[in-house]
Amino acid sequence: MNLKEAEIGETYTIRGVQTGDEEFEAFLFRLGCFSGEPITVVSRLKNGCVVAIRDGRYNIDNGVAEAITIEK
């Protein structure tokens, strides 16, 4: 499943990130968005969602959310 399909308030484990852009994937890695890390969808927005990764909260657009695969 991908991050766009995640339920609000549930914590998932990131399985992988496949954006097709190495530079952007490196940016997400620096934020803590990489395989094995827990991620929680805090809220949904019209064009994306707010997620909690480590000690931060980030707005992720739907395109990026679809590129982040997760598991429960």
PDB file of N, CA, C and O in Angstrom, chain B, residues numbered from 101:
ATOM      1  N   MET B 101       0.859  -1.177   0.000  1.00  0.00           N
ATOM      2  CA  MET B 101       0.000   0.000   0.000  1.00  0.00           C
ATOM      3  C   MET B 101       0.895   1.226   0.000  1.00  0.00           C
ATOM      4  O   MET B 101       2.057   1.150   0.400  1.00  0.00           O
ATOM      5  N   ASN B 102       0.367   2.344  -0.441  1.00  0.00           N
ATOM      6  CA  ASN B 102       1.166   3.566  -0.419  1.00  0.00           C
ATOM      7  C   ASN B 102       0.617   4.544   0.619  1.00  0.00           C
ATOM      8  O   ASN B 102      -0.459   4.337   1.180  1.00  0.00           O
ATOM      9  N   LEU B 103       1.367   5.599   0.857  1.00  0.00           N
ATOM     10  CA  LEU B 103       1.025   6.555   1.906  1.00  0.00           C
ATOM     11  C   LEU B 103      -0.313   7.251   1.651  1.00  0.00           C
ATOM     12  O   LEU B 103      -0.997   7.634   2.600  1.00  0.00           O
ATOM     13  N   LYS B 104      -0.689   7.417   0.404  1.00  0.00           N
ATOM     14  CA  LYS B 104      -1.963   8.060   0.080  1.00  0.00           C
ATOM     15  C   LYS B 104      -3.150   7.246   0.600  1.00  0.00           C
ATOM     16  O   LYS B 104      -4.210   7.810   0.876  1.00  0.00           O
ATOM     17  N   GLU B 105      -2.984   5.929   0.735  1.00  0.00           N
ATOM     18  CA  GLU B 105      -4.048   5.043   1.191  1.00  0.00           C
ATOM     19  C   GLU B 105      -4.070   4.863   2.711  1.00  0.00           C
ATOM     20  O   GLU B 105      -4.958   4.192   3.237  1.00  0.00           O
ATOM     21  N   ALA B 106      -3.122   5.444   3.410  1.00  0.00           N
ATOM     22  CA  ALA B 106      -3.004   5.259   4.862  1.00  0.00           C
ATOM     23  C   ALA B 106      -4.143   5.941   5.615  1.00  0.00           C
ATOM     24  O   ALA B 106      -4.701   6.938   5.159  1.00  0.00           O
ATOM     25  N   GLU B 107      -4.474   5.379   6.779  1.00  0.00           N
ATOM     26  CA  GLU B 107      -5.509   5.944   7.633  1.00  0.00           C
ATOM     27  C   GLU B 107      -4.911   6.979   8.573  1.00  0.00           C
ATOM     28  O   GLU B 107      -3.778   6.833   9.032  1.00  0.00           O
ATOM     29  N   ILE B 108      -5.675   8.021   8.853  1.00  0.00           N
ATOM     30  CA  ILE B 108      -5.240   9.077   9.766  1.00  0.00           C
ATOM     31  C   ILE B 108      -5.051   8.501  11.160  1.00  0.00           C
ATOM     32  O   ILE B 108      -5.888   7.749  11.659  1.00  0.00           O
ATOM     33  N   GLY B 109      -3.929   8.871  11.783  1.00  0.00           N
ATOM     34  CA  GLY B 109      -3.649   8.456  13.148  1.00  0.00           C
ATOM     35  C   GLY B 109      -2.962   7.112  13.293  1.00  0.00           C
ATOM     36  O   GLY B 109      -2.505   6.777  14.385  1.00  0.00           O
ATOM     37  N   GLU B 110      -2.876   6.339  12.231  1.00  0.00           N
ATOM     38  CA  GLU B 110      -2.221   5.033  12.273  1.00  0.00           C
ATOM     39  C   GLU B 110      -0.725   5.193  11.982  1.00  0.00           C
ATOM     40  O   GLU B 110      -0.333   6.018  11.156  1.00  0.00           O
ATOM     41  N   THR B 111       0.095   4.410  12.655  1.00  0.00           N
ATOM     42  CA  THR B 111       1.532   4.425  12.408  1.00  0.00           C
ATOM     43  C   THR B 111       1.886   3.241  11.508  1.00  0.00           C
ATOM     44  O   THR B 111       1.474   2.107  11.753  1.00  0.00           O
ATOM     45  N   TYR B 112       2.647   3.531  10.479  1.00  0.00           N
ATOM     46  CA  TYR B 112       3.075   2.539   9.506  1.00  0.00           C
ATOM     47  C   TYR B 112       4.603   2.529   9.433  1.00  0.00           C
ATOM     48  O   TYR B 112       5.263   3.429   9.950  1.00  0.00           O
ATOM     49  N   THR B 113       5.146   1.518   8.796  1.00  0.00           N
ATOM     50  CA  THR B 113       6.577   1.439   8.551  1.00  0.00           C
ATOM     51  C   THR B 113       6.820   1.672   7.068  1.00  0.00           C
ATOM     52  O   THR B 113       6.160   1.068   6.223  1.00  0.00           O
ATOM     53  N   ILE B 114       7.759   2.538   6.757  1.00  0.00           N
ATOM     54  CA  ILE B 114       8.086   2.826   5.360  1.00  0.00           C
ATOM     55  C   ILE B 114       8.816   1.624   4.766  1.00  0.00           C
ATOM     56  O   ILE B 114       9.798   1.141   5.331  1.00  0.00           O
ATOM     57  N   ARG B 115       8.332   1.151   3.632  1.00  0.00           N
ATOM     58  CA  ARG B 115       8.972   0.031   2.924  1.00  0.00           C
ATOM     59  C   ARG B 115       9.920   0.535   1.854  1.00  0.00           C
ATOM     60  O   ARG B 115      10.927  -0.111   1.568  1.00  0.00           O
ATOM     61  N   GLY B 116       9.616   1.677   1.261  1.00  0.00           N
ATOM     62  CA  GLY B 116      10.487   2.222   0.217  1.00  0.00           C
ATOM     63  C   GLY B 116       9.968   3.524  -0.339  1.00  0.00           C
ATOM     64  O   GLY B 116       8.816   3.897  -0.115  1.00  0.00           O
ATOM     65  N   VAL B 117      10.834   4.217  -1.072  1.00  0.00           N
ATOM     66  CA  VAL B 117      10.484   5.480  -1.712  1.00  0.00           C
ATOM     67  C   VAL B 117      10.941   5.395  -3.161  1.00  0.00           C
ATOM     68  O   VAL B 117      12.127   5.194  -3.423  1.00  0.00           O
ATOM     69  N   GLN B 118      10.019   5.546  -4.102  1.00  0.00           N
ATOM     70  CA  GLN B 118      10.318   5.446  -5.526  1.00  0.00           C
ATOM     71  C   GLN B 118       9.748   6.653  -6.260  1.00  0.00           C
ATOM     72  O   GLN B 118       8.673   6.565  -6.854  1.00  0.00           O
ATOM     73  N   THR B 119      10.461   7.788  -6.223  1.00  0.00           N
ATOM     74  CA  THR B 119       9.977   8.992  -6.899  1.00  0.00           C
ATOM     75  C   THR B 119      10.493   9.117  -8.325  1.00  0.00           C
ATOM     76  O   THR B 119       9.927   9.855  -9.132  1.00  0.00           O
ATOM     77  N   GLY B 120      11.571   8.394  -8.638  1.00  0.00           N
ATOM     78  CA  GLY B 120      12.178   8.529  -9.957  1.00  0.00           C
ATOM     79  C   GLY B 120      13.156   9.683 -10.039  1.00  0.00           C
ATOM     80  O   GLY B 120      13.742   9.922 -11.095  1.00  0.00           O
ATOM     81  N   ASP B 121      13.345  10.407  -8.937  1.00  0.00           N
ATOM     82  CA  ASP B 121      14.253  11.550  -8.877  1.00  0.00           C
ATOM     83  C   ASP B 121      15.226  11.326  -7.720  1.00  0.00           C
ATOM     84  O   ASP B 121      14.852  11.462  -6.556  1.00  0.00           O
ATOM     85  N   GLU B 122      16.466  10.984  -8.040  1.00  0.00           N
ATOM     86  CA  GLU B 122      17.452  10.658  -7.010  1.00  0.00           C
ATOM     87  C   GLU B 122      17.684  11.807  -6.037  1.00  0.00           C
ATOM     88  O   GLU B 122      17.832  11.583  -4.836  1.00  0.00           O
ATOM     89  N   GLU B 123      17.715  13.025  -6.544  1.00  0.00           N
ATOM     90  CA  GLU B 123      17.951  14.193  -5.695  1.00  0.00           C
ATOM     91  C   GLU B 123      16.799  14.384  -4.701  1.00  0.00           C
ATOM     92  O   GLU B 123      17.028  14.683  -3.529  1.00  0.00           O
ATOM     93  N   PHE B 124      15.574  14.210  -5.172  1.00  0.00           N
ATOM     94  CA  PHE B 124      14.412  14.353  -4.293  1.00  0.00           C
ATOM     95  C   PHE B 124      14.372  13.223  -3.262  1.00  0.00           C
ATOM     96  O   PHE B 124      14.037  13.456  -2.101  1.00  0.00           O
ATOM     97  N   GLU B 125      14.711  12.005  -3.681  1.00  0.00           N
ATOM     98  CA  GLU B 125      14.765  10.877  -2.752  1.00  0.00           C
ATOM     99  C   GLU B 125      15.822  11.107  -1.675  1.00  0.00           C
ATOM    100  O   GLU B 125      15.624  10.726  -0.521  1.00  0.00           O
ATOM    101  N   ALA B 126      16.947  11.731  -2.045  1.00  0.00           N
ATOM    102  CA  ALA B 126      17.983  12.059  -1.064  1.00  0.00           C
ATOM    103  C   ALA B 126      17.460  13.101  -0.071  1.00  0.00           C
ATOM    104  O   ALA B 126      17.770  13.038   1.119  1.00  0.00           O
ATOM    105  N   PHE B 127      16.668  14.056  -0.563  1.00  0.00           N
ATOM    106  CA  PHE B 127      16.054  15.056   0.316  1.00  0.00           C
ATOM    107  C   PHE B 127      15.117  14.387   1.315  1.00  0.00           C
ATOM    108  O   PHE B 127      15.168  14.682   2.509  1.00  0.00           O
ATOM    109  N   LEU B 128      14.264  13.489   0.835  1.00  0.00           N
ATOM    110  CA  LEU B 128      13.354  12.765   1.721  1.00  0.00           C
ATOM    111  C   LEU B 128      14.130  11.923   2.730  1.00  0.00           C
ATOM    112  O   LEU B 128      13.718  11.814   3.885  1.00  0.00           O
ATOM    113  N   PHE B 129      15.237  11.331   2.315  1.00  0.00           N
ATOM    114  CA  PHE B 129      16.082  10.545   3.207  1.00  0.00           C
ATOM    115  C   PHE B 129      16.602  11.417   4.350  1.00  0.00           C
ATOM    116  O   PHE B 129      16.621  10.982   5.501  1.00  0.00           O
ATOM    117  N   ARG B 130      17.019  12.636   4.042  1.00  0.00           N
ATOM    118  CA  ARG B 130      17.521  13.556   5.083  1.00  0.00           C
ATOM    119  C   ARG B 130      16.426  13.943   6.070  1.00  0.00           C
ATOM    120  O   ARG B 130      16.717  14.268   7.221  1.00  0.00           O
ATOM    121  N   LEU B 131      15.172  13.910   5.631  1.00  0.00           N
ATOM    122  CA  LEU B 131      14.054  14.203   6.531  1.00  0.00           C
ATOM    123  C   LEU B 131      13.713  13.009   7.421  1.00  0.00           C
ATOM    124  O   LEU B 131      12.981  13.147   8.400  1.00  0.00           O
ATOM    125  N   GLY B 132      14.248  11.839   7.076  1.00  0.00           N
ATOM    126  CA  GLY B 132      13.957  10.627   7.836  1.00  0.00           C
ATOM    127  C   GLY B 132      12.988   9.706   7.136  1.00  0.00           C
ATOM    128  O   GLY B 132      12.515   8.734   7.727  1.00  0.00           O
ATOM    129  N   CYS B 133      12.686   9.996   5.890  1.00  0.00           N
ATOM    130  CA  CYS B 133      11.738   9.185   5.119  1.00  0.00           C
ATOM    131  C   CYS B 133      12.508   8.132   4.328  1.00  0.00           C
ATOM    132  O   CYS B 133      12.851   8.337   3.163  1.00  0.00           O
ATOM    133  N   PHE B 134      12.776   6.985   4.992  1.00  0.00           N
ATOM    134  CA  PHE B 134      13.482   5.886   4.342  1.00  0.00           C
ATOM    135  C   PHE B 134      13.003   4.567   4.916  1.00  0.00           C
ATOM    136  O   PHE B 134      12.333   4.531   5.948  1.00  0.00           O
ATOM    137  N   SER B 135      13.348   3.504   4.249  1.00  0.00           N
ATOM    138  CA  SER B 135      12.889   2.165   4.604  1.00  0.00           C
ATOM    139  C   SER B 135      13.171   1.840   6.071  1.00  0.00           C
ATOM    140  O   SER B 135      14.274   2.052   6.575  1.00  0.00           O
ATOM    141  N   GLY B 136      12.132   1.314   6.742  1.00  0.00           N
ATOM    142  CA  GLY B 136      12.258   0.909   8.135  1.00  0.00           C
ATOM    143  C   GLY B 136      11.826   1.950   9.154  1.00  0.00           C
ATOM    144  O   GLY B 136      11.665   1.626  10.330  1.00  0.00           O
ATOM    145  N   GLU B 137      11.637   3.184   8.732  1.00  0.00           N
ATOM    146  CA  GLU B 137      11.244   4.254   9.654  1.00  0.00           C
ATOM    147  C   GLU B 137       9.731   4.296   9.839  1.00  0.00           C
ATOM    148  O   GLU B 137       8.987   4.062   8.887  1.00  0.00           O
ATOM    149  N   PRO B 138       9.266   4.592  11.051  1.00  0.00           N
ATOM    150  CA  PRO B 138       7.824   4.751  11.264  1.00  0.00           C
ATOM    151  C   PRO B 138       7.334   6.088  10.705  1.00  0.00           C
ATOM    152  O   PRO B 138       8.054   7.087  10.728  1.00  0.00           O
ATOM    153  N   ILE B 139       6.109   6.087  10.209  1.00  0.00           N
ATOM    154  CA  ILE B 139       5.489   7.297   9.669  1.00  0.00           C
ATOM    155  C   ILE B 139       4.011   7.279  10.037  1.00  0.00           C
ATOM    156  O   ILE B 139       3.364   6.234   9.980  1.00  0.00           O
ATOM    157  N   THR B 140       3.482   8.437  10.414  1.00  0.00           N
ATOM    158  CA  THR B 140       2.078   8.556  10.811  1.00  0.00           C
ATOM    159  C   THR B 140       1.416   9.672  10.019  1.00  0.00           C
ATOM    160  O   THR B 140       1.961  10.771   9.919  1.00  0.00           O
ATOM    161  N   VAL B 141       0.243   9.396   9.453  1.00  0.00           N
ATOM    162  CA  VAL B 141      -0.533  10.442   8.788  1.00  0.00           C
ATOM    163  C   VAL B 141      -1.301  11.198   9.871  1.00  0.00           C
ATOM    164  O   VAL B 141      -2.145  10.628  10.563  1.00  0.00           O
ATOM    165  N   VAL B 142      -0.997  12.483  10.006  1.00  0.00           N
ATOM    166  CA  VAL B 142      -1.608  13.317  11.037  1.00  0.00           C
ATOM    167  C   VAL B 142      -2.946  13.877  10.552  1.00  0.00           C
ATOM    168  O   VAL B 142      -3.920  13.913  11.305  1.00  0.00           O
ATOM    169  N   SER B 143      -2.987  14.314   9.290  1.00  0.00           N
ATOM    170  CA  SER B 143      -4.228  14.847   8.729  1.00  0.00           C
ATOM    171  C   SER B 143      -4.161  14.798   7.209  1.00  0.00           C
ATOM    172  O   SER B 143      -3.092  14.624   6.622  1.00  0.00           O
ATOM    173  N   ARG B 144      -5.315  14.952   6.590  1.00  0.00           N
ATOM    174  CA  ARG B 144      -5.430  14.977   5.131  1.00  0.00           C
ATOM    175  C   ARG B 144      -5.733  16.401   4.681  1.00  0.00           C
ATOM    176  O   ARG B 144      -6.465  17.140   5.339  1.00  0.00           O
ATOM    177  N   LEU B 145      -5.157  16.757   3.558  1.00  0.00           N
ATOM    178  CA  LEU B 145      -5.407  18.036   2.924  1.00  0.00           C
ATOM    179  C   LEU B 145      -5.955  17.774   1.528  1.00  0.00           C
ATOM    180  O   LEU B 145      -5.955  16.635   1.060  1.00  0.00           O
ATOM    181  N   LYS B 146      -6.414  18.812   0.874  1.00  0.00           N
ATOM    182  CA  LYS B 146      -6.983  18.652  -0.465  1.00  0.00           C
ATOM    183  C   LYS B 146      -5.984  18.018  -1.438  1.00  0.00           C
ATOM    184  O   LYS B 146      -6.343  17.126  -2.207  1.00  0.00           O
ATOM    185  N   ASN B 147      -4.741  18.477  -1.399  1.00  0.00           N
ATOM    186  CA  ASN B 147      -3.740  18.002  -2.352  1.00  0.00           C
ATOM    187  C   ASN B 147      -2.672  17.106  -1.737  1.00  0.00           C
ATOM    188  O   ASN B 147      -1.641  16.870  -2.365  1.00  0.00           O
ATOM    189  N   GLY B 148      -2.891  16.602  -0.526  1.00  0.00           N
ATOM    190  CA  GLY B 148      -1.882  15.760   0.107  1.00  0.00           C
ATOM    191  C   GLY B 148      -2.234  15.429   1.544  1.00  0.00           C
ATOM    192  O   GLY B 148      -3.405  15.323   1.911  1.00  0.00           O
ATOM    193  N   CYS B 149      -1.195  15.268   2.348  1.00  0.00           N
ATOM    194  CA  CYS B 149      -1.399  14.932   3.750  1.00  0.00           C
ATOM    195  C   CYS B 149      -0.246  15.480   4.588  1.00  0.00           C
ATOM    196  O   CYS B 149       0.830  15.781   4.071  1.00  0.00           O
ATOM    197  N   VAL B 150      -0.495  15.601   5.883  1.00  0.00           N
ATOM    198  CA  VAL B 150       0.535  15.985   6.836  1.00  0.00           C
ATOM    199  C   VAL B 150       0.966  14.708   7.541  1.00  0.00           C
ATOM    200  O   VAL B 150       0.136  13.956   8.052  1.00  0.00           O
ATOM    201  N   VAL B 151       2.282  14.471   7.561  1.00  0.00           N
ATOM    202  CA  VAL B 151       2.804  13.255   8.176  1.00  0.00           C
ATOM    203  C   VAL B 151       3.796  13.606   9.279  1.00  0.00           C
ATOM    204  O   VAL B 151       4.434  14.658   9.260  1.00  0.00           O
ATOM    205  N   ALA B 152       3.906  12.696  10.235  1.00  0.00           N
ATOM    206  CA  ALA B 152       4.909  12.822  11.294  1.00  0.00           C
ATOM    207  C   ALA B 152       5.987  11.785  11.029  1.00  0.00           C
ATOM    208  O   ALA B 152       5.717  10.586  10.952  1.00  0.00           O
ATOM    209  N   ILE B 153       7.212  12.271  10.890  1.00  0.00           N
ATOM    210  CA  ILE B 153       8.383  11.415  10.714  1.00  0.00           C
ATOM    211  C   ILE B 153       9.406  11.887  11.733  1.00  0.00           C
ATOM    212  O   ILE B 153       9.781  13.059  11.756  1.00  0.00           O
ATOM    213  N   ARG B 154       9.852  10.969  12.571  1.00  0.00           N
ATOM    214  CA  ARG B 154      10.783  11.303  13.644  1.00  0.00           C
ATOM    215  C   ARG B 154      10.205  12.442  14.475  1.00  0.00           C
ATOM    216  O   ARG B 154       9.108  12.309  15.016  1.00  0.00           O
ATOM    217  N   ASP B 155      10.923  13.561  14.587  1.00  0.00           N
ATOM    218  CA  ASP B 155      10.461  14.679  15.413  1.00  0.00           C
ATOM    219  C   ASP B 155       9.807  15.792  14.605  1.00  0.00           C
ATOM    220  O   ASP B 155       9.542  16.866  15.146  1.00  0.00           O
ATOM    221  N   GLY B 156       9.542  15.560  13.326  1.00  0.00           N
ATOM    222  CA  GLY B 156       8.999  16.609  12.483  1.00  0.00           C
ATOM    223  C   GLY B 156       7.665  16.252  11.863  1.00  0.00           C
ATOM    224  O   GLY B 156       7.260  15.091  11.813  1.00  0.00           O
ATOM    225  N   ARG B 157       6.997  17.294  11.394  1.00  0.00           N
ATOM    226  CA  ARG B 157       5.748  17.132  10.639  1.00  0.00           C
ATOM    227  C   ARG B 157       5.950  17.795   9.287  1.00  0.00           C
ATOM    228  O   ARG B 157       6.487  18.898   9.193  1.00  0.00           O
ATOM    229  N   TYR B 158       5.510  17.101   8.240  1.00  0.00           N
ATOM    230  CA  TYR B 158       5.741  17.570   6.884  1.00  0.00           C
ATOM    231  C   TYR B 158       4.477  17.429   6.051  1.00  0.00           C
ATOM    232  O   TYR B 158       3.693  16.498   6.236  1.00  0.00           O
ATOM    233  N   ASN B 159       4.294  18.368   5.132  1.00  0.00           N
ATOM    234  CA  ASN B 159       3.197  18.312   4.182  1.00  0.00           C
ATOM    235  C   ASN B 159       3.703  17.560   2.951  1.00  0.00           C
ATOM    236  O   ASN B 159       4.650  17.998   2.298  1.00  0.00           O
ATOM    237  N   ILE B 160       3.079  16.443   2.641  1.00  0.00           N
ATOM    238  CA  ILE B 160       3.459  15.614   1.506  1.00  0.00           C
ATOM    239  C   ILE B 160       2.339  15.687   0.473  1.00  0.00           C
ATOM    240  O   ILE B 160       1.183  15.411   0.796  1.00  0.00           O
ATOM    241  N   ASP B 161       2.673  16.062  -0.783  1.00  0.00           N
ATOM    242  CA  ASP B 161       1.606  16.116  -1.792  1.00  0.00           C
ATOM    243  C   ASP B 161       1.249  14.705  -2.250  1.00  0.00           C
ATOM    244  O   ASP B 161       1.994  13.755  -2.011  1.00  0.00           O
ATOM    245  N   ASN B 162       0.111  14.583  -2.904  1.00  0.00           N
ATOM    246  CA  ASN B 162      -0.401  13.267  -3.294  1.00  0.00           C
ATOM    247  C   ASN B 162       0.549  12.499  -4.213  1.00  0.00           C
ATOM    248  O   ASN B 162       0.625  11.274  -4.116  1.00  0.00           O
ATOM    249  N   GLY B 163       1.262  13.168  -5.084  1.00  0.00           N
ATOM    250  CA  GLY B 163       2.202  12.493  -5.969  1.00  0.00           C
ATOM    251  C   GLY B 163       3.322  11.811  -5.198  1.00  0.00           C
ATOM    252  O   GLY B 163       3.692  10.676  -5.497  1.00  0.00           O
ATOM    253  N   VAL B 164       3.851  12.502  -4.217  1.00  0.00           N
ATOM    254  CA  VAL B 164       4.912  11.943  -3.378  1.00  0.00           C
ATOM    255  C   VAL B 164       4.336  10.849  -2.486  1.00  0.00           C
ATOM    256  O   VAL B 164       4.973   9.817  -2.277  1.00  0.00           O
ATOM    257  N   ALA B 165       3.127  11.073  -1.957  1.00  0.00           N
ATOM    258  CA  ALA B 165       2.488  10.064  -1.093  1.00  0.00           C
ATOM    259  C   ALA B 165       2.300   8.747  -1.827  1.00  0.00           C
ATOM    260  O   ALA B 165       2.422   7.681  -1.223  1.00  0.00           O
ATOM    261  N   GLU B 166       2.007   8.804  -3.111  1.00  0.00           N
ATOM    262  CA  GLU B 166       1.859   7.580  -3.899  1.00  0.00           C
ATOM    263  C   GLU B 166       3.194   6.878  -4.121  1.00  0.00           C
ATOM    264  O   GLU B 166       3.224   5.671  -4.362  1.00  0.00           O
ATOM    265  N   ALA B 167       4.301   7.622  -4.042  1.00  0.00           N
ATOM    266  CA  ALA B 167       5.624   7.051  -4.269  1.00  0.00           C
ATOM    267  C   ALA B 167       6.229   6.421  -3.012  1.00  0.00           C
ATOM    268  O   ALA B 167       7.255   5.746  -3.090  1.00  0.00           O
ATOM    269  N   ILE B 168       5.595   6.639  -1.852  1.00  0.00           N
ATOM    270  CA  ILE B 168       6.087   6.100  -0.594  1.00  0.00           C
ATOM    271  C   ILE B 168       5.261   4.858  -0.249  1.00  0.00           C
ATOM    272  O   ILE B 168       4.072   4.958   0.052  1.00  0.00           O
ATOM    273  N   THR B 169       5.900   3.696  -0.296  1.00  0.00           N
ATOM    274  CA  THR B 169       5.204   2.460   0.045  1.00  0.00           C
ATOM    275  C   THR B 169       5.368   2.180   1.542  1.00  0.00           C
ATOM    276  O   THR B 169       6.432   2.401   2.121  1.00  0.00           O
ATOM    277  N   ILE B 170       4.291   1.690   2.148  1.00  0.00           N
ATOM    278  CA  ILE B 170       4.264   1.473   3.591  1.00  0.00           C
ATOM    279  C   ILE B 170       3.662   0.110   3.922  1.00  0.00           C
ATOM    280  O   ILE B 170       3.038  -0.527   3.074  1.00  0.00           O
ATOM    281  N   GLU B 171       3.856  -0.322   5.152  1.00  0.00           N
ATOM    282  CA  GLU B 171       3.208  -1.519   5.664  1.00  0.00           C
ATOM    283  C   GLU B 171       2.835  -1.276   7.113  1.00  0.00           C
ATOM    284  O   GLU B 171       3.445  -0.451   7.795  1.00  0.00           O
ATOM    285  N   LYS B 172       1.842  -1.990   7.572  1.00  0.00           N
ATOM    286  CA  LYS B 172       1.362  -1.812   8.945  1.00  0.00           C
ATOM    287  C   LYS B 172       2.190  -2.605   9.918  1.00  0.00           C
ATOM    288  O   LYS B 172       1.927  -2.574  11.120  1.00  0.00           O
TER     289      LYS B 172
END
